[in-house]
Amino acid sequence: MNFVPLVPLSHLHDGFRQVFTLDGVDYLLLQHEGRRYLLENDCPHAAYPMAQGKVVDGALRCPMHGYLFSLDTGACTYYTEGPCRGLQRLDLVEQGGQVGVLR
Ligand code: FES
């Protein structure tokens, strides 16, 4: 597997958000309370961008219909119009002063 750098560690801070396209899928890199997450950016319910969502009790809330997705697992933990799959998530790796993924 090869390390794919996404952003220098020195650029990260709480509130950081940036979208990256990996293998044709948009992922949101975000940092919240010192922890970093890489989650699919398109909401599985109706494809609204999750990058505008707020973090609520360890979950990312979709701004369109309010579905909640666990930051740790991507699982959908709250829905209104019926269950939907979770957000895809990728493990982040630190290497050479960068945070990225193994592909
Ligand atoms: S588009 Fe995200 S909850 Fe509906």
Residues whose N, C-alpha, C, O or C-beta is under 5 A from the ligand:
A	BS01	FES	C43 H45 A46 A47 Y48 C62 M64 H65 G66 Y67
